[in-house]
Amino acid sequence: MDRTNFFNDLQAKINQALENSPAKDIEKNVKAMLNQGFSKLDLVTREEFDVQMQVLAKTRARLEMLEQRVAELEAQLKTRQ
């Protein structure tokens, strides 16, 4: 048996042992408890946060452009008076 096959076989056996162990059940239970706890905290996902950051950046850029345009129009209005 060559090294690659040995390590692949060893990894498969370790994975199988972990799948059949109580550790896997504990992991599932802890994940379920954490998800339940987090759902009560009214948190957002990273994806939702990133989307809102993009919306905010676009809104901020639009606001800055509009502020500049208002300043230009006010300057034009002052020169006409």
Residue, then its C-alpha position, 0 to 999 in steps of 0.5 A: m500500500d503506497r502512502t497516498n492510499f494509506f492516508n486516504d484510507l486512514q482519513a476515510k476511517i477517521n471520518q467514519a468513526l466521527e460520523n458514528s460517534p456521539a461527538k457528531d450528535i453533540e455537534k448537531n445539538v450545539k448547532a441547533m441550540l446556537n441557531q435557536g439562541f441567535s434567532k432570538l437576538d434579531l441578528v442579520t446574516r453577513e450577506e444581508f449586512d453586505v447588501q445593506m452596506q452596498v445600498l448605504a454606499k450608493t445612497r451616500a454617493r447619491l446624497e453627496m451628488l445632490e448636495q453638490r448640485v444644490a450648492e451649484l444651483e444656489a450659487q447660480l441663484k445668488t449670481r442672478q440676484 
